């Protein structure tokens, strides 16, 4: 008898946030939204690829609800497909028919395309590496087609290619299950996070316990959320490779209550949606604080906020109902605040370099941090 094994490690959720299948309607249809043989560039470690899709005409004529999403990751590309975001695009965002089906690097080929407009639309789906299929709760769905649902969507795919391979060709995406039996309540997705820039993250090397925060203040929620609040039924906490932990805290009437979610053993390769049953309720006036923690002790360079996996993120994507007119909240440091911290660090001998030039050019690579100063 020959012994076969595949040794390794894999994070799993044993007792929290695991979703059980939800019985679907008997008229379920599905549509696959996938990239079309994208040749992932081999000259860079990170590529964000965007494509605009038209919802199939057969789904546009009558209102439907999307009730389940499932990732489609092309076999062999599991390590390269890092995450995807799906945005709804209003009709006015597409200036001409050439935009439909258009694709390219989000920040380059799309200079005259509706990338930024669609990114300003509502989120429909968020998935990251390690994630599995996601059911909507009973009685809850996302509107698709008809008078209230989108006819166009844009999928943004993050390809992670640290070895800069030139032979990755990908057709990954997701499958969306829809029904004509409209459910009672519409779902929404909102995000909370820090800017993907040095003002969002500025992490010196050599730190085993770096901390960053993002906020959604009560002043934001009090006028938007219904009196009974919103019900968060799933979330995806998202960081990159030096992320170690994150938690979304709730402050109500000046007191901290149970967090929406906490992950104290964050695994970059296992970013599954965490399900809440019963849902977490966020009331109007509640303040949300997202804490993210990082370990840069093995790095000898600064880590900034950015899209590359060598850069960092601090996000939480919340699936909730009923849907409200709020896309989320994004946080960053003031230039003056970051500058004051850098000045203090320089005066104490931790930081060297020309601060004025760094802020003038928005290039901080000339600054050096001495992580050995305290021994």
C-alpha positions as CSV (number, residue, x, y, z in Angstrom):
1,X,0.0,0.0,0.0
2,X,1.4,3.3,-1.0
3,X,1.0,6.2,1.5
4,X,0.0,9.5,0.0
5,X,-0.1,12.8,1.9
6,X,-0.3,16.5,1.3
7,X,1.1,18.1,4.5
8,X,0.4,21.7,5.3
9,X,-1.7,24.0,7.5
10,X,-5.1,25.6,6.9
11,X,-7.1,28.0,9.1
12,X,-10.6,26.9,9.9
13,X,-13.6,28.3,11.9
14,X,-14.8,25.6,14.3
15,X,-17.4,27.4,16.3
16,X,-18.0,30.9,15.0
17,X,-19.4,32.4,11.8
18,X,-19.8,29.2,9.8
19,X,-22.8,29.4,7.5
20,X,-25.3,26.6,6.9
21,X,-26.9,26.3,3.5
22,X,-30.2,28.3,3.1
23,X,-33.0,26.7,1.1
24,X,-33.4,28.5,-2.1
25,X,-36.5,29.2,-4.2
26,X,-37.6,26.6,-6.8
27,X,-37.1,29.0,-9.7
28,X,-33.4,29.8,-9.1
29,X,-31.3,30.8,-12.1
30,X,-27.6,31.6,-12.0
31,X,-25.2,33.7,-14.1
32,X,-21.5,33.4,-14.1
33,X,-19.6,36.7,-14.1
34,X,-16.0,35.9,-15.0
35,X,-12.9,37.5,-16.5
36,X,-12.0,36.5,-20.0
37,X,-8.5,35.0,-20.2
38,X,-6.7,37.9,-18.5
39,X,-3.0,37.7,-19.1
40,X,-1.7,38.8,-15.7
41,X,1.3,41.1,-16.2
42,X,4.6,39.6,-15.3
43,X,6.5,42.8,-14.8
44,X,4.7,43.7,-11.5
45,X,3.7,41.9,-8.3
46,X,0.3,43.5,-8.0
47,X,-2.4,44.0,-10.7
48,X,-5.9,45.4,-10.3
49,X,-7.9,44.4,-13.3
50,X,-11.4,45.9,-13.9
51,X,-14.1,44.8,-16.3
52,X,-17.6,46.2,-16.9
53,X,-20.4,43.6,-17.4
54,X,-24.0,44.0,-18.6
55,X,-26.4,41.9,-16.6
56,X,-27.9,39.3,-19.1
57,X,-30.8,40.8,-20.9
58,X,-33.0,37.9,-19.8
59,X,-32.5,39.1,-16.2
60,X,-33.1,42.8,-16.9
61,X,-36.7,42.9,-17.8
62,X,-38.2,41.9,-14.5
63,X,-37.0,42.6,-11.0
64,X,-35.1,39.8,-9.3
65,X,-33.3,39.2,-6.1
66,X,-29.7,37.8,-5.9
67,X,-29.8,35.3,-3.0
68,X,-26.5,33.5,-3.2
69,X,-22.9,34.2,-4.3
70,X,-20.2,31.7,-5.0
71,X,-16.6,32.4,-6.0
72,X,-15.2,30.9,-9.2
73,X,-11.4,30.6,-9.0
74,X,-9.7,29.1,-12.0
75,X,-7.9,25.9,-11.1
76,X,-4.2,26.5,-10.8
77,X,-4.6,30.2,-10.1
78,X,-5.7,29.9,-6.4
79,X,-2.5,31.7,-5.2
80,X,-2.8,34.5,-7.7
81,X,-6.5,35.4,-7.3
82,X,-6.3,37.5,-4.1
83,X,-9.7,39.2,-3.8
84,X,-12.5,40.7,-5.9
85,X,-15.0,43.5,-5.4
86,X,-18.2,43.9,-7.4
87,X,-19.7,47.4,-7.8
88,X,-23.1,48.4,-9.3
89,X,-22.9,50.9,-12.1
90,X,-25.7,53.3,-12.8
91,X,-26.8,53.8,-16.4
92,X,-25.4,57.4,-16.5
93,X,-21.9,56.1,-15.6
94,X,-21.5,54.4,-18.9
95,X,-21.2,57.1,-21.5
96,X,-21.3,54.9,-24.6
97,X,-21.7,51.2,-25.5
98,X,-17.9,50.7,-25.8
99,X,-17.7,50.8,-22.0
100,X,-19.7,47.5,-21.8
101,X,-17.3,44.6,-21.8
102,X,-14.3,47.0,-21.5
103,X,-11.5,45.7,-19.4
104,X,-8.0,46.6,-18.3
105,X,-5.8,47.7,-15.4
106,X,-8.0,49.7,-13.2
107,X,-5.7,52.7,-12.9
108,X,-4.2,52.8,-16.3
109,X,-6.2,51.4,-19.3
110,X,-9.4,52.9,-17.9
111,X,-8.4,56.5,-17.9
112,X,-11.4,57.3,-20.0
113,X,-13.6,54.6,-18.6
114,X,-16.1,54.6,-15.7
115,X,-13.8,52.9,-13.1
116,X,-14.0,55.7,-10.6
117,X,-17.7,56.3,-11.2
118,X,-18.5,52.6,-10.6
119,X,-16.2,52.5,-7.6
120,X,-18.4,55.2,-6.2
121,X,-21.4,53.0,-6.7
122,X,-22.8,50.5,-4.2
123,X,-20.9,47.3,-3.4
124,X,-22.7,44.1,-4.5
125,X,-20.2,41.4,-3.5
126,X,-16.9,41.2,-1.8
127,X,-14.7,38.1,-1.7
128,X,-11.1,37.4,-0.6
129,X,-8.8,34.4,-0.7
130,X,-10.1,31.5,1.4
131,X,-13.7,32.7,1.2
132,X,-16.5,30.3,0.4
133,X,-20.1,30.7,-1.0
134,X,-22.4,33.1,0.7
135,X,-26.2,32.8,1.2
136,X,-28.5,35.7,1.9
137,X,-30.6,35.2,5.0
138,X,-34.2,34.0,4.6
139,X,-36.4,36.9,3.4
140,X,-33.4,39.0,2.2
141,X,-31.9,39.6,-1.2
142,X,-30.1,42.1,-3.5
143,X,-32.2,43.7,-6.2
144,X,-31.1,42.8,-9.7
145,X,-32.6,44.1,-13.0
146,X,-36.1,45.7,-13.2
147,X,-36.7,49.2,-12.0
148,X,-34.6,49.0,-8.8
149,X,-31.7,46.8,-9.6
150,X,-28.5,47.5,-11.6
151,X,-28.2,46.5,-15.3
152,X,-24.4,47.0,-15.2
153,X,-21.7,46.0,-12.8
154,X,-18.0,46.3,-12.6
155,X,-15.7,43.5,-11.2
156,X,-12.4,44.5,-9.7
157,X,-9.9,41.7,-9.4
158,X,-6.7,41.8,-7.4
159,X,-4.0,39.5,-8.8
160,X,-1.1,38.8,-6.5
161,X,2.0,37.8,-8.4
162,X,5.0,38.2,-6.1
163,X,7.3,36.1,-8.3
164,X,6.2,38.2,-11.3
165,X,5.3,35.1,-13.4
166,X,4.5,35.8,-17.0
167,X,2.4,32.7,-17.7
168,X,-0.7,33.4,-15.6
169,X,-3.9,33.5,-17.6
170,X,-7.1,33.8,-15.7
171,X,-10.8,33.6,-16.1
172,X,-12.0,33.7,-12.4
173,X,-15.0,35.5,-11.1
174,X,-18.2,34.6,-9.3
175,X,-21.6,32.9,-9.7
176,X,-24.7,34.8,-8.8
177,X,-28.0,33.0,-8.0
178,X,-31.2,34.9,-8.6
179,X,-34.9,34.4,-8.1
180,X,-38.0,36.1,-9.4
181,X,-39.7,35.5,-6.1
182,X,-38.8,38.8,-4.5
183,X,-38.0,38.7,-0.9
184,X,-39.3,41.1,1.7
185,X,-36.1,43.0,2.5
186,X,-33.2,44.4,0.4
187,X,-29.6,43.7,1.5
188,X,-26.7,46.1,1.2
189,X,-22.9,46.1,1.6
190,X,-20.9,48.9,3.3
191,X,-17.2,49.2,4.0
192,X,-15.2,50.8,6.9
193,X,-11.5,51.3,6.4
194,X,-8.4,53.4,6.1
195,X,-7.1,55.1,3.1
196,X,-4.8,53.0,0.9
197,X,-2.1,55.7,1.0
198,X,0.7,56.8,3.5
199,X,-2.0,58.9,5.2
200,X,-4.0,55.7,5.8
201,X,-1.0,53.5,6.9
202,X,2.5,54.5,7.8
203,X,4.1,51.6,9.6
204,X,7.8,51.7,10.5
205,X,9.9,48.5,10.2
206,X,10.8,46.4,13.2
207,X,7.6,46.8,15.2
208,X,5.8,43.7,16.6
209,X,2.7,45.6,17.6
210,X,1.7,48.3,15.2
211,X,-1.8,49.7,15.5
212,X,-4.1,51.5,13.1
213,X,-7.8,52.6,13.3
214,X,-10.7,53.6,11.1
215,X,-14.0,55.1,12.1
216,X,-17.6,55.5,11.3
217,X,-18.9,58.1,13.8
218,X,-22.3,58.2,15.3
219,X,-23.0,61.5,13.5
220,X,-22.8,59.5,10.3
221,X,-25.2,56.7,11.4
222,X,-27.8,58.6,13.3
223,X,-29.4,60.3,10.3
224,X,-29.1,57.3,7.9
225,X,-29.9,54.1,9.8
226,X,-33.6,53.3,10.5
227,X,-34.8,53.6,14.1
228,X,-34.5,49.9,14.6
229,X,-31.0,49.9,13.2
230,X,-29.4,47.7,10.5
231,X,-28.8,44.0,10.9
232,X,-25.3,42.9,10.0
233,X,-25.5,39.2,9.0
234,X,-21.9,38.7,7.6
235,X,-18.6,40.5,7.4
236,X,-15.2,40.2,5.8
237,X,-12.2,41.6,7.8
238,X,-9.4,42.4,5.4
239,X,-5.7,43.1,5.8
240,X,-2.6,42.1,4.0
241,X,0.5,40.1,4.8
242,X,1.8,41.7,8.0
243,X,-1.8,42.0,9.5
244,X,-2.1,40.0,12.7
245,X,-5.5,40.9,14.1
246,X,-8.5,43.2,13.7
247,X,-11.7,44.0,15.5
248,X,-14.8,46.1,14.7
249,X,-15.9,47.7,18.0
250,X,-19.3,49.3,18.8
251,X,-19.8,52.4,21.0
252,X,-23.4,53.0,22.1
253,X,-24.5,55.9,24.3
254,X,-20.9,56.5,25.3
255,X,-20.3,52.9,26.3
256,X,-18.5,50.1,24.5
257,X,-20.6,47.0,23.9
258,X,-19.9,43.6,22.2
259,X,-17.9,44.1,19.0
260,X,-19.4,43.3,15.7
261,X,-16.5,40.9,15.0
262,X,-12.9,40.2,16.2
263,X,-10.2,38.1,14.6
264,X,-7.2,37.8,16.9
265,X,-5.4,35.3,14.7
266,X,-5.7,36.9,11.3
267,X,-4.6,34.6,8.4
268,X,-4.0,36.4,5.1
269,X,-4.8,33.1,3.2
270,X,-8.1,32.5,4.9
271,X,-10.5,35.5,4.7
272,X,-13.8,33.8,4.8
273,X,-17.1,35.7,5.4
274,X,-18.0,35.4,9.0
275,X,-21.8,34.8,9.5
276,X,-23.8,36.3,12.4
277,X,-26.9,34.4,13.5
278,X,-28.6,36.3,15.1
279,X,-27.3,39.3,13.2
280,X,-25.4,42.1,14.9
281,X,-27.6,45.2,15.3
282,X,-26.1,48.7,14.7
283,X,-28.4,51.5,15.9
284,X,-28.6,55.1,14.7
285,X,-26.0,57.0,16.7
286,X,-23.7,54.0,17.2
287,X,-20.0,54.7,16.5
288,X,-17.9,52.0,14.9
289,X,-14.1,51.7,15.5
290,X,-12.1,49.3,13.4
291,X,-8.8,48.4,15.0
292,X,-6.1,46.7,12.9
293,X,-2.8,45.3,14.2
294,X,0.4,44.6,12.3
295,X,3.8,42.9,12.9
296,X,6.6,44.6,10.8
297,X,9.4,43.1,12.9
298,X,10.7,41.1,9.9
299,X,10.8,44.1,7.6
300,X,13.5,46.6,7.0
301,X,11.4,49.1,5.1
302,X,8.3,51.3,5.8
303,X,4.9,49.8,5.0
304,X,2.4,52.2,3.5
305,X,-1.3,51.9,2.8
306,X,-1.8,50.6,-0.8
307,X,-3.1,48.0,-3.1
308,X,0.0,45.7,-3.2
309,X,0.1,42.8,-0.8
310,X,3.5,44.3,0.3
311,X,1.5,47.4,1.3
312,X,-1.3,47.2,3.9
313,X,-5.0,47.6,4.2
314,X,-7.5,47.9,7.1
315,X,-11.1,47.2,6.0
316,X,-14.3,45.5,7.1
317,X,-17.0,44.8,4.5
318,X,-20.4,44.5,6.2
319,X,-23.3,42.6,4.7
320,X,-26.5,43.9,6.2
321,X,-30.2,44.7,5.9
322,X,-32.3,46.7,5.3
323,X,-30.3,48.6,2.7
324,X,-29.6,52.3,3.4
325,X,-28.1,55.1,1.3
326,X,-24.6,54.8,2.8
327,X,-21.6,53.2,1.0
328,X,-19.4,53.3,4.1
329,X,-16.7,55.4,5.8
330,X,-13.0,55.9,5.1
331,X,-10.4,57.3,7.5
332,X,-7.0,59.0,7.2
333,X,-4.5,61.0,9.2
334,X,-4.3,64.8,8.6
335,X,-1.0,65.8,7.0
336,X,-0.3,68.0,10.0
337,X,-0.9,65.1,12.4
338,X,1.4,62.7,10.6
339,X,3.9,65.5,10.2
340,X,3.8,66.2,14.0
341,X,4.4,62.6,14.7
342,X,7.3,62.4,12.3
343,X,8.9,65.6,13.8
344,X,8.7,64.1,17.3
345,X,10.2,60.8,16.1
346,X,13.0,62.7,14.4
347,X,13.7,64.8,17.5
348,X,13.9,61.6,19.5
349,X,16.3,60.0,17.1
350,X,14.0,57.4,15.6
351,X,13.5,59.0,12.2
352,X,16.1,60.5,9.7
353,X,15.6,62.2,6.4
354,X,14.1,65.4,4.9
355,X,10.5,65.6,6.2
356,X,9.8,68.8,4.2
357,X,10.8,67.1,0.9
358,X,8.8,64.0,1.8
359,X,5.6,65.9,2.2
360,X,6.2,68.2,-0.8
361,X,6.7,65.3,-3.1
362,X,4.5,62.8,-1.3
363,X,7.4,60.4,-1.4
364,X,8.4,59.0,2.0
365,X,10.9,56.4,0.7
366,X,13.8,58.7,1.6
367,X,13.0,58.5,5.4
368,X,14.6,55.9,7.6
369,X,13.4,54.5,10.9
370,X,15.8,53.2,13.6
371,X,14.0,50.2,15.1
372,X,17.0,49.3,17.2
373,X,17.1,52.5,19.2
374,X,15.2,51.0,22.2
375,X,17.2,47.8,22.0
